[in-house]
Amino acid sequence: MKSLRTLLQGLLVVPVLALGVSAIVPASATYAADCDTSNLNISTGADCAQGDNTQSDLFGPTGIFKTITNVLLFIIGAVAVIMLIIGGIRYTISGGDSGAVTSAKNTILYAVVGIIVAVLAYAIVNFVLTSFVPAS
């Protein structure tokens, strides 16, 4: 029963992350500036579908990778802080039960490890983006 509950909680995170990232990342399909939508045929439709030949900025301080990394780091940090609070509450209300105390301590430990992993991942992504991607 507990593993089913954990699985369902994990599955609920996926749509939240997908919706959060899709709200931040701009759509890549853009119409050409000279696209006339009132008189479309196959040729003009193909020309309009090509877009306005502007490249999306994948790297750099305003790039998509940086935006996605910042959003995911924020989400991971928020979840880790919430788990720290839940672990502290569970530790406080354990009432001396050794099983509950151990479970609460594990929750706190895993939350701290999650924060450390998130910060290291952020540092690695920033290092890679600033070191290996040429400045434009």
C-alpha positions in Angstrom: 0.0 0.0 0.0 2.8 2.4 0.9 4.7 1.6 -2.3 1.5 2.3 -4.3 1.1 5.7 -2.6 4.7 6.5 -3.3 4.3 5.5 -7.0 1.2 7.7 -7.3 2.9 10.7 -5.7 5.8 10.2 -8.2 3.5 10.1 -11.1 1.8 13.3 -10.0 5.1 15.2 -10.2 5.5 14.5 -13.9 2.6 16.6 -15.1 3.5 19.4 -12.8 7.1 19.5 -14.2 5.9 19.2 -17.7 3.4 22.1 -17.4 5.9 24.2 -15.5 8.6 23.8 -18.1 6.2 24.3 -21.0 4.9 27.5 -19.5 8.5 28.9 -19.3 9.9 27.7 -22.6 8.8 29.8 -25.5 7.2 28.1 -28.5 9.7 27.4 -31.3 7.3 27.7 -34.2 7.0 31.3 -35.3 5.3 32.8 -38.4 7.3 34.7 -41.0 6.8 38.5 -40.8 5.5 38.6 -44.4 3.1 35.7 -43.9 -0.4 36.5 -45.3 -2.9 34.2 -43.6 -5.8 35.5 -45.6 -4.7 33.9 -48.9 -3.0 30.6 -48.1 -2.1 27.9 -50.6 0.4 25.0 -50.4 3.4 27.2 -51.4 2.7 30.1 -49.1 1.7 27.7 -46.3 5.1 26.0 -46.6 6.8 29.4 -46.6 4.9 30.5 -43.5 5.8 27.2 -41.7 9.5 27.9 -42.1 9.3 30.8 -39.7 11.2 34.0 -39.7 14.7 32.4 -39.7 15.6 33.6 -36.3 17.4 31.0 -34.1 16.2 30.3 -30.7 18.8 31.0 -28.0 19.6 27.6 -26.5 22.7 28.7 -24.5 23.8 31.7 -22.7 22.3 33.7 -19.8 18.9 33.9 -21.4 18.9 30.5 -23.1 16.4 27.7 -22.8 18.9 25.4 -21.0 19.5 28.1 -18.4 15.8 28.7 -18.0 14.9 25.0 -17.6 17.8 24.6 -15.1 16.6 27.5 -13.0 13.0 26.3 -13.0 13.9 22.7 -12.1 16.3 23.9 -9.4 13.5 26.1 -7.9 11.1 23.1 -7.9 13.7 20.8 -6.4 14.6 23.3 -3.7 10.9 23.9 -2.8 10.2 20.2 -2.6 13.3 19.7 -0.4 12.4 22.5 2.0 8.8 21.0 2.3 10.3 17.6 3.0 12.6 19.1 5.6 9.5 20.6 7.3 7.6 17.4 7.1 10.6 15.5 8.5 10.8 17.9 11.4 7.1 17.6 12.1 7.3 13.8 12.0 10.3 13.9 14.3 8.5 16.2 16.8 5.3 14.1 16.9 7.1 10.7 16.9 6.5 10.4 20.7 9.7 8.4 21.3 8.7 5.6 18.9 12.0 4.4 17.5 10.6 3.4 14.1 8.9 6.8 13.7 12.1 8.6 14.8 14.2 6.7 12.3 11.8 7.4 9.5 11.7 11.1 10.3 15.5 11.2 10.4 15.7 9.5 7.0 13.3 12.0 5.6 15.4 14.9 6.8 18.6 13.2 5.6 17.2 12.5 2.1 15.9 16.1 1.9 19.4 17.5 2.7 21.0 15.1 0.2 18.4 16.3 -2.4 19.4 19.9 -1.8 23.1 19.1 -2.1 22.5 17.2 -5.4 20.4 20.1 -6.8 23.1 22.7 -6.0 25.8 20.5 -7.4 23.8 19.9 -10.6 23.2 23.6 -10.9 26.9 24.3 -10.5 27.9 21.7 -13.1 25.4 23.0 -15.7 26.6 26.6 -15.1 30.2 25.4 -15.4 29.5 23.6 -18.7 27.5 26.4 -20.2 30.1 29.1 -19.3 33.2 27.0 -20.1 32.3 25.0 -23.2 29.8 27.2 -25.0 31.3 30.1 -26.9 30.1 33.5 -26.0 28.0 35.2 -28.6 
